[in-house]
Protein backbone atom coordinates (compact mmCIF):
# COMPACT_ATOMS: atom_id res chain seq x y z
CA UNK A 1 0.00 0.00 0.00
CA UNK A 2 1.46 3.42 -0.87
CA UNK A 3 2.01 5.83 1.97
CA UNK A 4 -1.28 7.71 2.47
CA UNK A 5 -1.20 11.30 3.63
CA UNK A 6 -1.13 12.11 7.31
CA UNK A 7 -4.21 13.91 8.57
CA UNK A 8 -3.50 16.66 11.06
CA UNK A 9 -5.78 18.66 13.28
CA UNK A 10 -5.30 21.03 16.16
CA UNK A 11 -4.81 18.28 18.72
CA UNK A 12 -3.64 15.13 17.03
CA UNK A 13 -1.69 13.70 14.16
CA UNK A 14 -2.75 10.21 13.13
CA UNK A 15 0.01 8.20 11.43
CA UNK A 16 -0.93 6.12 8.39
CA UNK A 17 -1.19 2.35 8.87
CA UNK A 18 2.24 1.62 7.40
CA UNK A 19 3.76 3.17 10.53
CA UNK A 20 1.95 0.79 12.83
CA UNK A 21 3.73 -2.31 11.61
CA UNK A 22 2.69 -5.01 9.17
CA UNK A 23 -0.14 -7.47 9.34
CA UNK A 24 -3.51 -7.61 11.03
CA UNK A 25 -2.27 -6.22 14.35
CA UNK A 26 -0.83 -3.17 12.61
CA UNK A 27 -4.18 -2.63 10.89
CA UNK A 28 -6.02 -2.90 14.20
CA UNK A 29 -3.60 -0.51 15.89
CA UNK A 30 -4.25 2.02 13.14
CA UNK A 31 -8.04 1.70 13.40
CA UNK A 32 -7.78 2.11 17.16
CA UNK A 33 -5.66 5.23 16.75
CA UNK A 34 -8.24 6.72 14.39
CA UNK A 35 -11.06 6.01 16.85
CA UNK A 36 -9.21 7.46 19.83
CA UNK A 37 -8.28 10.61 17.90
CA UNK A 38 -11.85 11.51 16.85
CA UNK A 39 -15.26 11.98 18.44
CA UNK A 40 -15.82 8.26 18.00
CA UNK A 41 -13.94 7.80 21.26
CA UNK A 42 -16.31 10.11 23.16
CA UNK A 43 -19.28 8.39 21.51
CA UNK A 44 -17.98 5.00 22.64
CA UNK A 45 -17.69 6.30 26.20
CA UNK A 46 -21.35 7.30 26.15
CA UNK A 47 -22.35 3.95 24.68
CA UNK A 48 -20.32 2.07 27.30
CA UNK A 49 -21.81 4.08 30.15
CA UNK A 50 -25.34 3.44 28.88
CA UNK A 51 -24.92 -0.19 29.97
CA UNK A 52 -26.99 -1.42 27.07
CA UNK A 53 -26.49 -5.16 26.51
CA UNK A 54 -24.09 -6.21 23.74
CA UNK A 55 -23.73 -2.61 22.52
CA UNK A 56 -21.42 -1.57 19.67
CA UNK A 57 -20.60 1.28 17.31
CA UNK A 58 -20.65 -0.19 13.81
CA UNK A 59 -20.09 0.35 10.12
CA UNK A 60 -19.86 3.72 8.38
CA UNK A 61 -18.72 5.96 11.21
CA UNK A 62 -15.68 3.72 11.68
CA UNK A 63 -14.56 2.97 8.13
CA UNK A 64 -15.45 6.44 6.85
CA UNK A 65 -13.42 8.03 9.64
CA UNK A 66 -10.51 5.89 8.50
CA UNK A 67 -11.00 7.03 4.90
CA UNK A 68 -11.00 10.64 6.03
CA UNK A 69 -7.63 10.11 7.70
CA UNK A 70 -6.22 8.32 4.66
CA UNK A 71 -7.38 11.07 2.29
CA UNK A 72 -6.59 14.04 4.54
CA UNK A 73 -10.21 15.13 4.91
CA UNK A 74 -12.10 16.56 7.88
CA UNK A 75 -12.87 13.87 10.45
CA UNK A 76 -16.64 14.08 9.92
CA UNK A 77 -16.61 14.45 6.13
CA UNK A 78 -19.30 12.35 4.43
CA UNK A 79 -20.51 10.63 7.61
CA UNK A 80 -24.30 10.64 7.43
CA UNK A 81 -24.94 9.18 10.88
CA UNK A 82 -23.40 7.05 13.61
CA UNK A 83 -24.84 3.55 13.91
CA UNK A 84 -25.18 2.13 17.43
CA UNK A 85 -26.51 -1.36 17.98
CA UNK A 86 -27.39 -3.48 20.99
CA UNK A 87 -29.06 -6.82 21.64
CA UNK A 88 -31.92 -7.20 24.09
CA UNK A 89 -34.27 -10.17 23.78
CA UNK A 90 -36.07 -9.42 27.05
CA UNK A 91 -38.31 -6.87 25.32
CA UNK A 92 -38.36 -6.71 21.53
CA UNK A 93 -41.25 -4.29 21.30
CA UNK A 94 -41.05 -1.08 19.33
CA UNK A 95 -41.85 0.86 22.50
CA UNK A 96 -38.86 -0.55 24.39
CA UNK A 97 -36.51 0.22 21.52
CA UNK A 98 -37.96 3.70 21.19
CA UNK A 99 -37.23 4.41 24.86
CA UNK A 100 -33.61 3.42 24.33
CA UNK A 101 -33.42 5.55 21.18
CA UNK A 102 -34.78 8.60 23.01
CA UNK A 103 -32.44 8.25 25.98
CA UNK A 104 -29.27 7.52 24.02
CA UNK A 105 -30.01 10.25 21.47
CA UNK A 106 -30.32 12.72 24.35
CA UNK A 107 -27.05 11.48 25.86
CA UNK A 108 -25.27 12.02 22.53
CA UNK A 109 -26.62 15.52 21.89
CA UNK A 110 -23.59 17.16 23.48
CA UNK A 111 -21.40 15.67 20.76
CA UNK A 112 -23.54 17.12 17.97
CA UNK A 113 -23.62 13.77 16.18
CA UNK A 114 -26.65 12.19 14.50
CA UNK A 115 -26.96 8.69 15.93
CA UNK A 116 -29.11 5.78 14.80
CA UNK A 117 -29.82 3.10 17.41
CA UNK A 118 -31.31 -0.33 16.75
CA UNK A 119 -31.99 -3.42 18.85
CA UNK A 120 -30.62 -6.29 16.77
CA UNK A 121 -32.91 -8.75 18.53
CA UNK A 122 -35.90 -7.33 16.66
CA UNK A 123 -34.50 -6.57 13.17
CA UNK A 124 -36.08 -9.72 11.71
CA UNK A 125 -39.51 -8.33 12.63
CA UNK A 126 -39.35 -5.12 10.56
CA UNK A 127 -36.68 -5.79 7.92
CA UNK A 128 -38.87 -7.79 5.48
CA UNK A 129 -41.52 -5.08 5.33
CA UNK A 130 -38.98 -2.30 4.85
CA UNK A 131 -36.63 -4.02 2.39
CA UNK A 132 -38.77 -6.75 0.82
CA UNK A 133 -36.59 -9.68 1.86
CA UNK A 134 -36.30 -12.06 4.78
CA UNK A 135 -33.76 -11.45 7.52
CA UNK A 136 -32.48 -14.10 9.94
CA UNK A 137 -33.23 -13.99 13.64
CA UNK A 138 -29.93 -13.03 15.22
CA UNK A 139 -28.37 -14.46 18.35
CA UNK A 140 -26.16 -11.48 19.19
CA UNK A 141 -25.27 -8.03 17.89
CA UNK A 142 -22.14 -9.05 16.01
CA UNK A 143 -24.07 -11.51 13.84
CA UNK A 144 -25.55 -8.49 12.07
CA UNK A 145 -22.13 -7.78 10.55
CA UNK A 146 -22.52 -10.88 8.39
CA UNK A 147 -25.47 -9.37 6.51
CA UNK A 148 -24.40 -5.85 5.56
CA UNK A 149 -24.55 -5.10 1.84
CA UNK A 150 -20.77 -4.78 1.72
CA UNK A 151 -18.24 -6.78 3.71
CA UNK A 152 -16.22 -3.56 3.93
CA UNK A 153 -18.95 -2.17 6.19
CA UNK A 154 -18.65 -5.09 8.62
CA UNK A 155 -16.67 -3.51 11.43
CA UNK A 156 -17.65 -2.90 15.05
CA UNK A 157 -16.04 -1.33 18.10
CA UNK A 158 -16.78 -0.98 21.79
CA UNK A 159 -14.98 0.42 24.80
CA UNK A 160 -14.54 -1.56 28.00
CA UNK A 161 -14.45 -0.21 31.53
CA UNK A 162 -10.65 -0.50 31.63
CA UNK A 163 -10.47 1.68 28.47
CA UNK A 164 -9.58 -1.31 26.30
CA UNK A 165 -10.92 -0.83 22.79
CA UNK A 166 -12.34 -3.97 21.19
CA UNK A 167 -12.58 -4.07 17.40
CA UNK A 168 -14.41 -6.86 15.56
CA UNK A 169 -14.42 -7.42 11.83
CA UNK A 170 -15.49 -10.83 10.44
CA UNK A 171 -14.08 -10.11 6.97
CA UNK A 172 -10.86 -8.37 7.98
CA UNK A 173 -9.71 -4.76 7.74
CA UNK A 174 -7.74 -4.80 4.49
CA UNK A 175 -10.61 -3.62 2.28
CA UNK A 176 -11.21 -0.63 4.56
CA UNK A 177 -7.56 0.41 4.48
CA UNK A 178 -7.32 -0.16 0.73
CA UNK A 179 -10.52 1.85 0.22
CA UNK A 180 -12.33 -0.95 -1.56
CA UNK A 181 -16.08 -1.57 -1.38
CA UNK A 182 -16.69 -5.30 -1.71
CA UNK A 183 -20.14 -6.87 -2.19
CA UNK A 184 -21.65 -9.20 0.37
CA UNK A 185 -24.17 -11.59 -1.19
CA UNK A 186 -25.46 -13.11 2.04
CA UNK A 187 -28.72 -11.28 1.24
CA UNK A 188 -30.03 -10.16 -2.19
CA UNK A 189 -28.92 -6.63 -1.42
CA UNK A 190 -27.69 -5.47 -4.83
CA UNK A 191 -29.86 -2.34 -4.93
CA UNK A 192 -28.72 -1.28 -1.47
CA UNK A 193 -25.11 -2.01 -2.37
CA UNK A 194 -25.27 0.08 -5.53
CA UNK A 195 -26.98 3.01 -3.80
CA UNK A 196 -24.38 3.02 -1.03
CA UNK A 197 -21.56 2.70 -3.54
CA UNK A 198 -22.81 5.74 -5.44
CA UNK A 199 -23.00 7.91 -2.33
CA UNK A 200 -19.65 6.76 -1.00
CA UNK A 201 -17.87 7.29 -4.32
CA UNK A 202 -19.22 10.83 -4.46
CA UNK A 203 -17.72 11.58 -1.05
CA UNK A 204 -14.52 9.57 -1.51
CA UNK A 205 -13.62 9.44 -5.22
CA UNK A 206 -10.52 7.43 -4.28
CA UNK A 207 -12.83 4.51 -3.50
CA UNK A 208 -12.69 1.37 -5.64
CA UNK A 209 -16.09 -0.32 -5.97
CA UNK A 210 -16.00 -4.00 -6.86
CA UNK A 211 -19.17 -4.70 -8.92
CA UNK A 212 -21.92 -6.87 -7.48
C-alpha angles and dihedrals in degrees: 000000000000117000107274119213120272115245115220131191135169095280110024146031114205114206118222117255095260088071093057095065132260130297136025095317091055089051091050092048089053094049090049091051090052092050094048092048096054139052088273087084093056090045091053090052090055092047092049093049091050088071092215111164117261092352124177143167106233148184126343102025089057104042094036090052087054091050090051090055092046093050097039095244131143111285094246098040113138096355106137097185143336115253117217121181136185137172122231119159094172091083119012096172123127089238093058092049091047091055090054091047092052095048097044093044089054091048091053096047093094089063093054091228126138106233130192116201126192135175104228091204090073104037092102089062098060105021098081093053093047099042104022097239138090120262125200122247104252128222097204141000097264092059087072089070089070092065106047115123090246127035087217088069092056101102130117136182138188136175122231127213091258089056092254110149115219118201122189126188120162094195099040132251102264096095091053093051092044090049094237125148108211124190122243112206097188085111128025089258101143095126092050091046093052094046091050091046091054094051094044094048090052091055097037109028088179088071120114112213115202106211120248 
